[in-house]
Amino acid sequence: MTLACDIQHTEYIAQLARHMVSVPSTSTECQKRGSVALIVRLVIDKSQRFPVFKTPRCLDSATPSELVQCVHSFLKQPDFVDSRAQVLFIQRAKYPGDPWSGHIGFPGGKREPSDISDRETAERETREELGLDLSDPNKFLYMGRLDDTSVMSFFNRLIMVVSPNVYLQIVEGTPELVISDEVASVHWVDFEQMLKRIDNPVVPFASDYKAIPVDIASRTFVSYRKTNPWWFRVFRRMFGNLYYTVLPLQYTVGNTLNGPSKFNNIDDAAAARKSSSKLDLDYGDLEFATDSELYLWGLSLVMLCNLVDLSLPFDPRSVNTGYISIASPWPQMQRYLWADFNWMVNTAHRYLWGHYSRKPWLLSMRTDRMGAREVGQHVDYFKAYFRASKLAFAVSCVIKTLALYQSSKLVFAGLGYLVDTFLGEKKS
């Protein structure tokens, strides 16, 4: 059986190029928008010569098929046979009031009124944060955009939308980075690190399962986190944490560049945690990066999951039947107290948001205005989770209520029997 890690990385990039132009991306309407850049590059052995990418005469007017053909011709060259694909990640610097301080993600930021498009936002933010000019057609090829990713509140309310834009570096050497104070470090991570999750999918709460615990009470009642009233403590004890899946990404020092930010480490950021914002989350002493691993989770992991989905040149279930996605499993509640909730959510995840229910595998029977069959009905990762979790939570509460009711009946029946027995013995 062929493993995902054994397939040449150029095949993944070629499939990604095909799907980026053939599978339409989905936009979500929202006034508050952000945009990020997912940058992919190919690394070859020093003894080989990096091929030259033949750009179409007019890149802006080139048809999607022409761009795909150029990418395929570029990737098929012999020097790319053993090349490795790498994806660029950043660790954000730690600043007071920033809810994403220290998190791992992609370069990008909020859309400004002066930005014409989400793509322009991604390119402007990347230029400001890293000094990379993604609009240079001689160094980077714009491959397209992925489905919008929604930032949801704990009550499934849409807060903002992030648009992921994909770029392929077409020159051997990455232009010199000029890292801003907003970025703590920059990492190029081998694509193999993502493919490992296909070969070895994780099971919730297993030994290789890593998760970020988020306190449900603090997310639900933010204003009471500091006062900590008695009912808040009871609520926290009952519901505990929500565990968000983490994808560990190993990196090397040679593919890392540290930034100048004074909030580069956890100790320097201790004072920053005292500041609060509407999205502020207390992660305690959690670190999102070590000296050898990055811990990707949340929105960035969902965007990477969508990228991997479109790059697979094979059916991943043929490699491992337990595979759902590299972002799986869905967030879990306390392992034992809410075991029924977790089981229902995980079942829904496998059968309602499994690999065959996502792009590019899902085909709709509906057609568009031109009569073409619609491809890949978009179901946002967290929207799908919240839908399933609402039903699972309601059913779980009903089960617990019935169990408590039946248990109380048995207890009272037992007490009544003991009292009757005791009184009967006394009379005799």
Order of alpha helices (4+ residues) and beta strands (2+ residues): alpha-beta-alpha-beta-beta-beta-alpha-beta-beta-beta-beta-alpha-beta-alpha-alpha-beta-beta-beta-alpha-alpha-beta-beta-alpha
